[in-house]
């Protein structure tokens, strides 16, 4: 204990603990017992200390707030002992501002941006102060107020106020989204004291909950504090994938707008779709509201700008836009699919800045087209389509569109089959065929480019079969035409007047289809036939013309060859040649011409008894009397009336000779002197006289004798049975 004066003593206590109520001091006499001690309560305080970490700031350039860290707090509950804080703005003429223990708030001076202030602390033991100088523009820390969120499906628009006089100042603001923790930063320039600042945050998940806070800072300063959190939920996503199909006619075009939608939430309900079509050429715009996913328009030629927007119960979806140009004429490239589907590829295009689109019909190239499309990015030049939804034997056409700045344009066209099949129809031969006797030109009609074919037509197959009536083997050959556009083929080596069967079929990679069957007969070559006939005739005429001067000489030679020499004896006539030759030889048997004669033709069938055996008798024939003509023969027992009977026997009986009856023998003996007979083995010509016979001409007698001499020894002397036809000449 240290004596301060006579009555005051001091005690030094290290590490003294005290509270808000001060320090309790208990003093007692050492001789006293505990129950007689005396307690004294004394409030203890210290000299004021300078505020620590003094700083000032403003949120709106209207109110300035200064903060610091206070020193030890003593005797706070005792109004006689607590400390007082105040703030003084130097060189302002303003009165001191009473402050709290930790901060002080005062109004900003309108004509001042630089401040020099002092914070003073006073109590009963003394006074301390802390000075601080600052530029108010550097100590602006705005706090966003009235934060509002307008959510969309994949984004949200956040808006807030910065209350204060911030006209002309540049701010940087941050927007934080939770639970993702993503922060979006933007720069803003305030032009109106009541300006609303807005920023869009994306991407967000549709139909998802979020909460956001905002903070801002004057450009170059520290960040202000975060605003209170604002909760919201994004809208359900309604995506509209739009496509168009244009088909132009003579005077206008038909525009078909199609689209697909995607909803992220099952509870979203689309009320309608708003479709708008605008054309730059006509400066017209037409909008309709429909509930279907397809709508047709009639438009003019030129580019069409189309937009589609889904109208939902909670608002509208994102509007989809597309611009389409009329389709140019492009050559189709053929592709081949497989069991897995189609692999489409196309050439890259530098102007395709927004990608490519592939269009096709699921029903092939049918009139009723179920249109489908698929969009890909700009760096992708191929697309694989699965076989699901495609059918075998159907042709599919794929149009590749390039998405450019001015719209979509057709880039390439591909066509092919998932799997080709044999043709279902057959070509038809043309009726105007060029058929000659030795060749023919076959022509047919067939639409090889018809999209209804189950495969690409690669060519044709012809089978030609020759029908020969006189043989069992029919010749045939095949002709293959590899060019599907060629529809005629020449055929050489055919025969004239011949029948041919032609089978014609169209072919694909899968094989040939049904055949059309036609039968053709080649014509006769009449010119060649006429040449074969006229040539010998001309030769004969030429020979006759050349030999005409020698006609008398040739006539004598012919007479010497074909006539019988005079004075020759005739024997049995034997003819083994054909009936024609016999008849020709019989023409020499001519009766001497008479002045007046009647010829009667009698067809008789005589019995065997009536038939006379003709026996050639040399003794009965003698020369005629001198009083008779030289060319006549005289016969014995010549009657006054002469009757000549000429019988031409052309049928030879096959019966053997029989013995004659006595009457027949008598008759034969009686007529033996008057009959001249010619007997042959096959055919016999007989000159028969009843009582008187006209004499034969010398030439006839000589001919008969020559024939008889040649063949008399070779044949048996058995006269056959004959049937006869008689010519009777009566000379009066």
C-alpha positions in Angstrom: 0.0 0.0 0.0 1.4 3.3 -1.0 0.5 6.5 0.8 -0.7 9.2 -1.5 -1.2 11.7 1.3 -2.1 11.6 4.9 -5.5 10.4 4.3 -5.2 8.6 0.9 -3.5 5.3 0.4 -3.1 3.5 -2.9 -2.8 -0.2 -3.7 -1.4 -1.5 -7.0 -3.3 -4.6 -8.3 -2.0 -6.2 -11.5 -4.5 -7.6 -14.0 -7.5 -6.0 -12.4 -10.8 -7.3 -13.7 -13.8 -5.0 -13.8 -17.2 -4.9 -15.2 -19.9 -2.5 -16.2 -20.6 -1.7 -12.6 -17.1 -0.9 -11.7 -14.8 -2.5 -9.2 -15.9 -3.5 -5.6 -13.3 -2.7 -3.0 -13.7 -4.4 0.5 -11.7 -2.9 3.3 -11.5 -4.5 6.8 -9.3 -4.2 9.9 -6.9 -7.0 10.4 -8.0 -7.5 14.0 -11.7 -7.7 13.1 -13.4 -10.9 12.4 -15.1 -11.7 9.2 -18.4 -10.6 10.5 -17.2 -7.2 11.6 -15.6 -6.3 8.2 -16.6 -3.2 6.3 -17.3 -3.1 2.5 -16.8 -0.1 0.3 -17.9 0.1 -3.4 -16.0 2.4 -5.6 -16.4 3.1 -9.4 -13.2 3.2 -11.2 -12.6 4.8 -14.7 -9.7 5.6 -17.0 -8.6 8.4 -19.2 -10.3 8.5 -22.7 -8.5 6.7 -25.6 -8.4 7.5 -29.4 -10.9 5.7 -31.6 -9.2 3.0 -33.7 -9.7 2.3 -37.5 -11.7 5.3 -38.2 -13.3 5.3 -41.7 -16.2 7.0 -43.5 -18.5 5.9 -46.3 -21.7 6.7 -48.1 -24.3 4.6 -49.9 -26.1 7.3 -51.6 -23.9 10.5 -51.5 -26.5 12.0 -49.2 -25.7 10.5 -45.8 -22.1 9.9 -44.6 -21.4 7.2 -42.1 -18.2 7.1 -40.1 -17.2 4.0 -38.1 -14.4 3.1 -35.6 -13.4 0.7 -33.0 -13.9 2.1 -29.4 -11.5 1.7 -26.5 -12.3 0.0 -23.1 -15.8 0.6 -21.9 -15.9 1.7 -18.2 -18.7 3.0 -16.0 -21.2 2.8 -18.8 -24.1 2.7 -16.5 -23.1 5.7 -14.5 -24.0 8.9 -16.3 -21.5 10.8 -14.2 -18.6 8.6 -15.4 -19.4 7.5 -19.1 -17.6 8.8 -22.2 -19.1 11.2 -24.8 -18.3 11.0 -28.6 -18.7 13.8 -31.2 -17.6 14.5 -34.7 -16.4 17.8 -36.1 -16.1 18.7 -39.8 -13.2 21.1 -40.1 -13.5 24.3 -42.1 -17.2 23.8 -42.6 -18.7 26.0 -40.0 -21.0 23.2 -39.0 -21.6 22.3 -35.4 -20.3 19.2 -33.8 -22.3 16.1 -34.5 -23.1 13.9 -31.5 -22.1 10.3 -32.3 -22.5 7.0 -30.8 -19.9 4.8 -29.3 -19.0 3.1 -32.6 -20.3 5.2 -35.5 -21.5 8.6 -36.5 -23.9 9.7 -39.2 -24.1 13.1 -40.7 -25.5 14.7 -43.8 -23.2 15.3 -46.8 -22.5 18.8 -47.8 -23.8 19.6 -51.2 -20.9 21.9 -52.1 -18.1 19.7 -50.8 -16.5 16.5 -52.0 -13.4 16.5 -49.7 -13.9 16.2 -46.0 -11.6 16.5 -43.0 -13.2 15.3 -39.8 -12.3 14.6 -36.2 -13.9 12.2 -33.8 -13.5 13.2 -30.1 -14.0 11.1 -27.0 -14.5 12.9 -23.6 -15.1 11.9 -19.9 -14.3 13.2 -16.5 -10.6 12.4 -16.8 -10.0 14.1 -20.1 -10.5 14.2 -23.9 -9.0 12.4 -26.9 -9.6 12.9 -30.7 -8.9 11.0 -34.0 -8.8 12.9 -37.4 -9.7 11.5 -40.9 -9.7 13.1 -44.3 -11.3 11.6 -47.4 -12.9 12.4 -50.8 -16.6 11.4 -50.7 -16.5 10.1 -54.4 -14.0 7.5 -53.3 -16.0 6.4 -50.4 -19.2 5.6 -52.2 -20.5 2.0 -51.4 -24.0 1.7 -52.9 -26.4 -0.9 -51.6 -29.0 -2.2 -54.2 -32.5 -1.9 -52.9 -35.9 -3.3 -54.1 -34.4 -6.2 -56.0 -36.9 -7.8 -58.4 -36.6 -10.9 -60.5 -38.5 -11.7 -63.7 -37.8 -15.4 -64.4 -37.9 -17.1 -67.8 -37.4 -20.7 -68.7 -33.7 -20.6 -69.1 -32.8 -17.1 -67.8 -34.0 -14.5 -65.4 -34.0 -10.7 -65.6 -32.9 -9.1 -62.3 -33.6 -5.4 -61.7 -32.8 -3.1 -58.7 -32.6 0.5 -57.6 -29.6 2.5 -56.4 -31.1 5.3 -54.3 -29.0 8.4 -54.3 -27.6 11.1 -56.4 -25.4 8.9 -58.7 -26.0 10.8 -62.0 -23.0 10.4 -64.3 -21.2 7.8 -62.2 -20.0 4.4 -63.5 -20.8 1.3 -61.4 -19.9 -2.3 -61.6 -22.5 -4.7 -60.2 -22.4 -8.4 -59.4 -25.4 -10.8 -59.3 -25.0 -14.0 -57.5 -27.3 -17.0 -58.2 -27.7 -19.7 -55.6 -27.6 -22.7 -55.3 -25.3 -22.7 -58.3 -23.1 -20.0 -56.9 -22.7 -18.5 -60.4 -22.0 -14.7 -60.4 -22.8 -12.4 -63.3 -21.1 -9.1 -63.5 -22.1 -6.0 -65.5 -21.2 -2.4 -65.9 -23.7 0.4 -65.6 -23.9 4.2 -66.1 -26.5 6.1 -64.1 -28.3 8.7 -66.1 -31.3 9.2 -63.8 -31.5 9.4 -60.0 -34.4 7.1 -60.1 -33.0 4.8 -62.8 -33.7 1.1 -62.6 -30.7 -1.1 -63.3 -31.3 -4.5 -65.1 -29.3 -7.5 -65.9 -30.1 -10.9 -67.4 -28.7 -14.1 -65.9 -28.4 -17.2 -68.0 -28.4 -20.1 -68.5 -30.7 -21.4 -65.9 -32.5 -24.7 -65.6 -36.2 -24.6 -66.5 -38.7 -25.1 -63.7 -36.0 -24.8 -61.0 -35.8 -22.7 -57.7 -33.2 -20.0 -57.2 -32.4 -17.0 -54.9 -30.2 -14.1 -55.9 -28.4 -11.1 -54.2 -26.8 -8.0 -55.8 -23.9 -5.8 -54.9 -22.4 -2.8 -56.6 -19.2 -0.6 -56.5 -18.3 2.7 -57.9 -15.7 2.0 -60.6 -12.3 1.9 -58.9 -13.7 1.5 -55.4 -14.4 -1.5 -53.2 -17.6 -3.5 -53.3 -20.6 -2.5 -51.4 -22.6 -4.9 -49.3 -24.9 -7.6 -50.7 -28.6 -6.9 -51.0 -31.0 -9.1 -49.2 -31.8 -12.4 -51.0 -34.7 -12.7 -53.4 -36.3 -16.0 -54.1 -37.8 -17.0 -57.5 -38.5 -20.1 -59.8 -37.8 -20.3 -63.5 -40.6 -20.9 -65.9 -41.2 -24.3 -67.7 -39.3 -24.5 -70.9 -41.4 -24.5 -74.1 -39.0 -24.9 -77.1 -40.3 -24.4 -80.6 -38.2 -26.0 -83.4 -39.5 -24.4 -86.6 -39.1 -25.6 -90.2 -40.7 -24.6 -93.5 -41.4 -26.3 -96.9 -41.9 -24.3 -100.0 -43.5 -25.7 -103.2 -43.9 -23.2 -106.1 -46.3 -23.4 -108.9 -47.0 -21.2 -112.0 -48.3 -18.1 -110.2 -47.6 -18.5 -106.5 -46.0 -20.7 -103.9 -47.4 -22.9 -101.2 -45.6 -22.4 -97.8 -46.0 -25.0 -95.1 -44.8 -24.1 -91.7 -44.1 -27.0 -89.2 -42.7 -27.0 -85.7 -42.0 -29.2 -82.8 -42.3 -28.3 -79.1 -40.5 -29.4 -75.9 -41.9 -28.8 -72.4 -39.7 -29.0 -69.4 -42.6 -29.4 -67.0 -45.6 -31.6 -67.2 -47.9 -29.0 -65.7 -47.2 -26.5 -68.5 -50.1 -25.9 -70.8 -49.8 -24.4 -74.2 -52.9 -22.5 -75.2 -52.0 -21.7 -78.8 -49.2 -20.9 -81.3 -48.7 -17.6 -83.0 -47.3 -17.9 -86.5 -46.3 -14.9 -88.5 -45.1 -14.9 -92.2 -43.5 -11.8 -93.7 -42.2 -11.3 -97.3 -39.7 -8.7 -98.3 -40.8 -8.6 -101.9 -44.4 -7.8 -101.1 -43.8 -6.0 -97.8 -46.7 -8.0 -96.3 -47.1 -9.7 -92.9 -49.7 -12.2 -91.9 -50.1 -13.7 -88.4 -52.4 -16.5 -87.3 -53.0 -18.3 -84.0 -53.4 -22.1 -84.3 -53.4 -25.1 -81.9 -52.0 -27.5 -84.4 -48.3 -28.0 -85.2 -48.7 -27.2 -88.9 -50.2 -24.3 -90.9 -50.2 -23.5 -94.7 -49.8 -20.1 -96.3 -50.0 -18.9 -99.9 -47.1 -16.6 -100.6 -45.4 -15.1 -103.6 -42.0 -15.7 -105.0 -39.0 -14.6 -102.9 -37.7 -15.0 -99.4 -40.1 -15.7 -96.6 -39.4 -14.8 -92.9 -41.3 -17.0 -90.5 -41.7 -16.7 -86.7 -43.5 -19.1 -84.3 -44.1 -18.5 -80.6 -45.9 -20.7 -78.1 -48.5 -19.0 -75.8 -48.6 -20.7 -72.4 -50.7 -20.1 -69.3 -47.7 -18.3 -67.6 -46.7 -16.3 -70.6 -45.0 -16.9 -74.0 -42.1 -19.1 -75.1 -39.0 -18.0 -76.9 -39.8 -16.9 -80.4 -38.3 -19.0 -83.1 -37.3 -17.5 -86.4 -36.4 -18.9 -89.8 -35.9 -17.5 -93.3 -36.3 -19.7 -96.3 -35.4 -19.1 -100.0 -37.0 -20.8 -103.0 -35.4 -24.1 -103.9 -33.1 -24.1 -106.9 -32.6 -26.9 -109.4 -29.9 -29.2 -108.1 -28.8 -32.6 -109.4 -29.5 -35.4 -107.0 -26.6 -37.6 -105.7 -27.4 -41.2 -105.2 -26.6 -42.9 -101.9 -27.0 -46.5 -100.6 -28.3 -47.3 -97.1 -27.9 -50.5 -95.2 -29.6 -52.4 -92.4 -28.5 -49.9 -89.8 -29.8 -46.8 -91.7 -28.4 -44.0 -93.7 -25.1 -42.2 -93.3 -25.4 -38.8 -94.9 -22.5 -36.6 -95.8 -22.1 -33.3 -97.6 -19.4 -30.8 -98.5 -18.6 -28.0 -96.1 -19.7 -24.5 -96.8 -17.9 -21.4 -95.4 -21.0 -19.3 -95.5 -23.0 -21.7 -93.3 -22.4 -19.7 -90.2 -25.4 -21.1 -88.2 -25.2 -24.7 -89.2 -27.0 -27.1 -91.5 -30.4 -28.7 -91.7 -31.5 -32.0 -93.2 -35.0 -32.5 -94.6 -36.7 -35.8 -95.7 -40.1 -37.5 -95.9 -40.7 -40.6 -93.9 -43.1 -41.9 -96.5 -40.5 -41.7 -99.3 -41.3 -39.6 -102.3 -45.0 -40.1 -102.0 -47.5 -37.4 -102.7 -48.5 -37.2 -99.0 -45.2 -36.3 -97.3 -44.6 -36.8 -93.6 -41.9 -34.2 -93.4 -39.0 -34.6 -90.9 -35.9 -32.4 -90.3 -32.7 -32.5 -88.2 -30.4 -29.5 -87.5 -26.7 -29.8 -86.8 -23.9 -27.3 -86.0 -21.8 -25.5 -88.6 -18.7 -27.7 -88.0 -20.6 -30.9 -88.7 -20.9 -32.2 -92.3 -22.4 -35.7 -91.7 -25.4 -37.2 -90.1 -26.3 -40.8 -89.2 -30.0 -41.7 -89.4 -31.1 -45.0 -87.9 -33.1 -47.5 -90.0 -36.1 -47.1 -87.7 -38.9 -45.3 -89.6 -37.5 -46.2 -93.1 -38.9 -48.9 -95.3 -37.2 -51.2 -97.8 -38.0 -50.5 -101.5 -38.9 -46.9 -100.9 -36.9 -44.0 -102.3 -36.0 -41.2 -99.9 -34.8 -37.8 -100.9 -32.7 -35.8 -98.4 -32.2 -32.0 -98.8 -29.2 -30.4 -97.2 -29.9 -26.8 -96.2 -27.1 -24.3 -95.2 -28.1 -21.8 -92.5 -26.6 -18.5 -93.6 -27.0 -14.9 -92.4 -29.7 -14.2 -94.9 -31.6 -17.4 -94.3 -31.7 -21.1 -95.3 -30.7 -22.2 -98.8 -30.6 -25.7 -100.4 -27.0 -26.8 -100.5 -27.2 -30.5 -101.8 -29.8 -33.1 -102.6 -29.3 -36.8 -101.8 -31.5 -39.7 -102.8 -31.4 -43.4 -102.1 -33.0 -46.6 -100.7 -32.5 -48.3 -97.4 -32.5 -51.6 -99.4 -33.3 -51.9 -103.1 -35.7 -54.5 -104.5 -36.6 -55.9 -107.9 -38.8 -53.7 -110.2 -42.5 -54.2 -110.1 -43.3 -53.2 -113.7 -42.0 -54.3 -117.0 -41.0 -52.1 -120.1 -43.3 -52.2 -123.1 -42.0 -52.7 -126.6 -43.0 -50.1 -129.1 -45.5 -51.0 -131.8 -43.6 -49.1 -134.4 -40.8 -51.6 -134.6 -38.2 -51.5 -137.4 -38.3 -55.2 -138.4 -36.5 -56.4 -141.5 -35.9 -59.8 -143.0 -32.4 -60.1 -141.6 -32.4 -57.6 -138.7 -34.7 -55.7 -136.4 -34.4 -52.6 -134.1 -36.2 -53.2 -130.8 -37.5 -50.1 -129.0 -39.4 -49.8 -125.7 -40.8 -47.2 -123.4 -40.1 -47.1 -119.6 -39.9 -44.3 -117.0 -36.6 -45.2 -115.3 -36.7 -42.1 -113.2 -40.0 -42.8 -111.5 -39.6 -42.5 -107.8 -42.1 -45.3 -107.2 -39.6 -47.9 -108.4 -38.3 -50.1 -105.5 -34.8 -49.5 -106.7 -32.6 -47.5 -109.1 -33.0 -48.9 -112.7 -29.5 -50.0 -113.8 -30.4 -51.4 -117.2 -32.5 -53.9 -119.2 -32.4 -57.6 -120.1 -33.7 -58.9 -123.4 -34.2 -62.6 -124.2 -34.8 -63.5 -127.8 -36.0 -67.0 -128.7 -36.2 -68.3 -132.2 -39.0 -70.8 -133.0 -38.2 -73.3 -135.7 -41.1 -75.5 -136.9 -38.9 -78.2 -138.4 -36.6 -78.8 -135.4 -37.0 -79.4 -131.7 -34.1 -77.1 -130.7 -35.0 -73.5 -130.4 -32.1 -71.0 -130.5 -32.2 -68.1 -128.0 -29.8 -65.5 -126.8 -29.6 -62.7 -124.2 -28.8 -59.0 -124.6 -27.9 -56.8 -121.7 -28.3 -53.0 -121.8 -26.3 -51.4 -119.1 -27.5 -47.8 -119.7 -30.9 -47.3 -118.1 -31.6 -44.3 -120.4 -31.0 -46.3 -123.6 -34.3 -47.7 -124.9 -33.4 -49.3 -128.2 -31.1 -52.1 -129.3 -30.4 -53.5 -132.8 -30.6 -57.3 -133.3 -28.6 -58.8 -136.2 -28.6 -62.3 -137.6 -32.3 -63.1 -137.7 -33.9 -65.2 -140.4 -36.6 -64.1 -142.8 -40.1 -65.4 -142.3 -39.1 -66.6 -138.8 -41.1 -66.3 -135.6 -39.3 -64.9 -132.5 -40.4 -64.4 -128.9 -38.9 -61.4 -127.2 -38.9 -61.1 -123.3 -37.9 -57.6 -121.9 -37.3 -56.8 -118.2 -35.9 -53.9 -116.2 -33.2 -54.5 -113.7 -31.9 -53.0 -110.4 -29.1 -54.0 -108.1 -31.4 -56.5 -106.5 -32.2 -58.2 -109.8 -34.6 -58.1 -112.8 -38.3 -57.7 -112.5 -41.2 -59.1 -114.4 -40.9 -59.6 -118.2 -43.1 -58.3 -121.0 -43.4 -61.0 -123.7 -43.9 -60.2 -127.4 -43.9 -62.3 -130.5 -42.5 -61.0 -133.8 -42.4 -62.6 -137.2 -39.8 -61.3 -139.6 -41.0 -60.6 -143.2 -40.0 -62.4 -146.4 -37.3 -60.8 -148.6 -39.4 -60.3 -151.7 -36.6 -58.6 -153.5 -34.3 -61.7 -153.1 -37.1 -64.0 -154.2 -37.7 -61.9 -157.3 -34.0 -62.0 -158.0 -34.0 -65.8 -157.8 -36.9 -66.1 -160.2 -36.1 -63.3 -162.6 -32.4 -64.2 -163.0 -33.0 -67.7 -164.5 -35.8 -66.2 -166.7 -33.5 -63.5 -168.0 -30.8 -66.1 -168.7 -33.3 -68.3 -170.6 -34.6 -65.3 -172.6 -31.0 -64.4 -173.4 -30.2 -67.9 -174.5 -33.3 -67.9 -176.7 -32.4 -64.6 -178.2 -28.9 -65.8 -178.9 -30.1 -69.1 -180.5 -32.9 -67.6 -182.5 -30.9 -67.3 -185.7 -30.1 -71.0 -185.5 -33.7 -72.1 -184.9 -33.9 -74.2 -188.1 -30.7 -76.1 -187.2 -31.9 -76.7 -183.7 -35.3 -77.8 -184.9 -33.7 -80.5 -187.1 -31.6 -81.7 -184.3 -34.6 -82.0 -182.0 -36.6 -83.9 -184.6 -33.7 -86.3 -185.1 -33.4 -86.9 -181.4 -37.0 -87.2 -180.3 -38.6 -88.8 -183.4 -38.5 -92.6 -184.3 -36.5 -93.5 -187.3 -38.5 -94.7 -190.3 -38.5 -98.5 -191.1 -37.9 -99.5 -187.5 -39.8 -102.4 -186.1 -41.7 -101.9 -182.8 -41.6 -104.3 -180.0 -43.3 -104.5 -176.6 -43.2 -101.1 -174.9 -41.8 -101.2 -171.4 -41.9 -98.1 -169.3 -40.6 -98.1 -165.7 -40.6 -94.3 -165.2 -43.2 -92.2 -163.5 -46.7 -91.7 -164.8 -45.8 -88.3 -166.1 -43.1 -89.6 -168.3 -45.3 -92.4 -169.6 -48.0 -89.9 -170.5 -45.5 -87.8 -172.3 -44.4 -90.7 -174.3 -47.9 -91.7 -175.1 -48.5 -88.4 -176.8 -46.8 -89.8 -180.0 -49.7 -92.2 -180.5 -51.6 -90.0 -182.8 -54.3 -91.2 -185.3 -53.8 -89.9 -188.8 -55.6 -86.8 -189.4 -58.8 -87.2 -191.3 -60.9 -84.8 -193.2 -63.9 -85.3 -191.0 -64.0 -87.3 -187.8 -66.2 -87.7 -184.8 -64.5 -88.5 -181.5 -66.5 -90.3 -178.8 -64.9 -90.8 -175.4 -66.3 -94.0 -173.8 -65.4 -95.1 -170.3 -66.0 -98.9 -170.2 -65.2 -101.6 -167.9 -65.0 -104.8 -169.9 -65.0 -108.3 -168.4 -62.1 -110.6 -168.7 -63.9 -112.5 -171.5 -64.4 -109.3 -173.5 -60.7 -108.3 -173.3 -58.7 -109.4 -176.2 -55.1 -110.4 -175.9 -53.1 -108.2 -178.1 -50.4 -110.0 -179.8 -47.8 -108.2 -181.8 -47.8 -110.0 -185.2 -45.3 -109.1 -187.8 -46.7 -111.4 -190.5 -50.1 -109.8 -190.6 -48.7 -106.4 -191.4 -47.7 -105.9 -195.0 -47.1 -102.9 -197.2 -50.1 -101.2 -198.6 -51.2 -101.4 -202.1 -49.8 -98.9 -204.5 -53.2 -97.3 -204.9 -53.1 -96.4 -201.2 -51.3 -93.4 -199.7 -47.6 -93.9 -198.6 -48.2 -93.1 -194.9 -50.9 -95.7 -194.4 -50.6 -99.4 -193.7 -52.7 -102.0 -195.5 -54.3 -104.9 -193.5 -55.7 -108.1 -194.7 -59.4 -108.5 -195.1 -60.1 -104.8 -195.2 -63.8 -104.0 -195.1 -65.5 -101.2 -197.0 -66.1 -99.2 -193.9 -63.1 -98.5 -191.8 -63.4 -98.0 -188.1 -60.4 -97.2 -185.9 -60.5 -97.6 -182.1 -57.7 -96.2 -180.0 -57.5 -97.4 -176.5 -55.2 -95.8 -173.9 -54.8 -98.3 -171.0 -53.5 -96.5 -168.0 -54.4 -98.9 -165.3 -52.6 -102.2 -165.0 -54.4 -105.1 -163.3 -52.5 -107.1 -160.7 -54.3 -110.3 -161.4 -52.3 -113.1 -162.9 -53.2 -114.2 -166.5 -55.9 -116.7 -166.8 -56.6 -119.3 -169.4 -59.0 -118.0 -172.0 -62.3 -119.6 -172.9 -62.7 -121.4 -176.2 -64.8 -118.6 -177.5 -62.2 -116.1 -176.5 -59.5 -118.1 -178.2 -61.6 -118.3 -181.3 -62.1 -114.6 -181.3 -58.4 -114.1 -180.7 -57.5 -116.3 -183.5 -60.0 -114.6 -185.8 -58.5 -111.2 -185.0 -54.9 -112.1 -184.8 -54.4 -110.9 -188.4 -55.8 -107.5 -187.7 -54.4 -106.5 -184.3 -51.3 -104.6 -183.4 -50.5 -104.9 -179.7 -48.1 -103.1 -177.4 -47.4 -105.0 -174.1 -45.5 -103.5 -171.2 -44.9 -104.6 -167.6 -46.5 -101.5 -166.1 -48.4 -99.4 -168.6 -49.7 -100.3 -172.1 -51.1 -98.3 -174.9 -53.2 -100.5 -177.3 -54.4 -99.8 -180.7 -57.4 -102.1 -181.2 -59.4 -102.7 -184.4 -62.6 -104.6 -184.7 -62.6 -105.6 -188.3 -60.8 -102.9 -190.2 -58.0 -100.9 -188.7 -56.8 -97.6 -190.0 -53.2 -97.8 -191.0 -50.6 -96.3 -188.6 -48.4 -93.4 -189.6 -44.8 -94.4 -190.5 -43.4 -92.3 -187.7 -45.6 -94.0 -185.1 -44.7 -97.5 -186.4 -41.1 -96.7 -186.3 -41.3 -95.4 -182.7 -43.2 -98.4 -181.4 -40.8 -100.8 -183.1 -37.7 -99.1 -181.6 -39.2 -99.3 -178.1 -40.2 -102.9 -178.5 -36.7 -103.9 -179.7 -35.0 -102.4 -176.8 -37.0 -104.0 -174.0 -38.5 -107.2 -175.5 -35.9 -109.5 -173.9 -36.1 -108.0 -170.4 -39.7 -108.6 -169.8 -41.9 -111.8 -169.7 -44.5 -112.0 -172.4 -47.5 -112.0 -170.1 -50.1 -109.5 -171.0 -51.8 -108.0 -168.0 -55.4 -107.4 -167.5 -56.4 -103.9 -168.3 -59.2 -101.4 -168.0 -59.5 -99.1 -170.9 -60.9 -95.9 -172.2 -61.6 -95.9 -176.0 -61.5 -93.1 -178.6 -63.3 -94.1 -181.8 -62.7 -92.3 -185.0 -64.9 -93.1 -188.0 -63.8 -92.2 -191.4 -66.5 -91.9 -193.9 
